[in-house]
Amino acid sequence: AEALRLQEDFQWHRARERRMYEMEVEGWYRRQRQAAEQAQYREAYSRLQFRRMQETRLRMHATAEASQRQAATDLTSAAEARDLESWEAGWGQERELRV
């Protein structure tokens, strides 16, 4: 009876050790998987931030180009308006001279 009890205790302890080892191995694999997932997440987030930064930079360049074009158009319009005013003024002077 004593030998049977000792053998059962031994088997119980051995099964307990096996379960603890399996849990430790499962925990190690879980940590490895989580670390890999976190690395993938960080990489994807980094790419997203880089893409957003590029889009912002492109938007800023496009805005600057558009404002430069608008300024050039405004200058051209102002020059044309001055030319027209001076032409009209000159034409008015010619008319006065004729009269």
Secondary structure, 3 states (H helix, E strand, C coil): CHHHHHHHHHHHHHHHHHHHHHHHHHHHHHHHHHHHHHHHHHHHHHHHHHHHHHHHHHHHHHHHHHHHHHHHHHHHHHHHHHHHHHHHHHHHHHHHHHC
